[in-house]
Amino acid sequence: MALGWIRPDAAEFPGDSTLDFVERAHLLRIFGETSWVVSKAAARLGISRTTLNAMIGKLGISRKDA
């Protein structure tokens, strides 16, 4: 799998970071860039709103995390 899509300025995480930690950080960044509009964030991520809402619940994300 080519990794050319990864931005050179992407945040680096410690080697012991869990997938949940990295996913949560990524979603919070996307929400910040889309002003917390779930449909825009889902479109940007290439997933459905239903899937994104499930991820939000699983990762315990809320607007207070902004």
ABEGO torsion letter per residue (X at the ends): XBAAABBAABBBBBAABBAAAAAAAAAAAAAAAAGGBAAAAAAAAGBBAAAAAAAAAAAGBBAAAX
